[in-house]
Amino acid sequence: MAKRALALLLTLLLLAPAALAEVTGPLFEAESMSDSGAEDTGIFIFTQNRLEGLVDAEGNVLCEAQFGDLSYAGSGFYKATNEGGFNTSALVNAGGEAVTPYEYSDFDVISPNWAVGVVLEGTDDKDGSDYNVIFGEKKYAVIVRNDVFYLPQKKLVGTLERAKYSRAREAGINGWLLVMDRADAVTAYDFDFNATQTQLKNMFDAEVVVQSENELSPKALYSAVTGEKLAEREYTGLNNIARGYTAFYDGEQRLYGILNPQGEEICPPSFSSVNSTLYAGRYVKVSLNGADGASTEGLYDLDEQKLAIPCAYQRVYVWGSKAPINNGYVCVEQDGKLGYTDLEGNVTCPIQYAKDNVSYYGCTLGATDLTGAVTLIAADGTVTALEGVTKLDTKNGLTNSDGRFLTVENADGKHAVVDWHGEKLVDFVLDYGAAIYGKDCLFTGKSLFKIENE
């Protein structure tokens, strides 16, 4: 398992008064630690006596070191392996409890409810193989079968041969499993793994369709997954968003609205486009074309059924795979300049910073001028010049705190931790930048510390 090792001068850290004033700990120490999956779960993999376990960001051991190898598989589950060779791994939860037998080589965790265990066998046929093998007699491996598990019941519900499984997703309407085979055909399976008829032709198709019961009946909305009739309403241009939500097109107004999984209109035709990417499980980007043809962006909240950010900006910034909302703020662009708003649409930081002259770190912007001076611009409008800092460190996933905490480097190559207002939390005693998770967890590669919030 690939691990990220970050060196920390722990003795110096504990002796530094500035650090002790704002940072407590260590909450937990180990021979080594990995943050694989920590951004998703707030849980870290640790190694003691060559065995691996799990600890949370508060230093609570969730699973004692007992596995030869742990790696994050997704949706809060981990692949656990205790011996070499094919088909010796299980899927375990954060408590270390196996939810599958130790009979698999790989897992496709589709959602918190569904996972597929992959059984392999070695092969010398490179062209016909599915995996490269790093260790062992065989250089390649081929899929023998795919076992499907319904995770809430820790139950093996069905098996699909190699040709019958390529990828899958959970249906937003009712949570059934949608599977695409290697010939690109889509099948829906219920919770007992009974195959049902589905009108989905692609994994990205909308889960709501328009059809008639017969040639004489009017068109209405139906679930493309279950066939259930949802509403007596005809739409055109239905596009899948996620979680069963669907964007519909109104040809007369030439605008898109949004339907919920029950086919109910939660947003009337209002937007020129609705992006299919879902952020934080509830937000989608939307846009509106002006009379001059220029497009402006906003952010729609599916849960609250309203605009969180109005369509008034050239761009709503998204930080990698994270939601546009960082620490309650959203970075927006207007006329080539950046600033911030809150979720009420109020501008909290003037939109006046040229995008080519600043770097975006969630709820913080960083700027370095021609003299090398570094300045932080917080989303609440606070501007702070950092003394003794030569650059912001961005190499080690430092912005997992939504940008509220950052690490900086001085001329001697030492690193410190500052908050978004430039307040120093850890002095220049780190050999490398430390990663920060959640609102207050400082991760060093061997230890966890707690940052005391304001």
Order of alpha helices (4+ residues) and beta strands (2+ residues): alpha-alpha-beta-beta-alpha-beta-beta-beta-beta-beta-beta-beta-beta-beta-beta-beta-beta-beta-beta-beta-beta-beta-beta-beta-beta-beta-beta-beta-beta-beta-beta-beta-beta-beta-beta-beta-beta-beta-beta-beta-beta-beta-beta-beta-beta-beta-beta
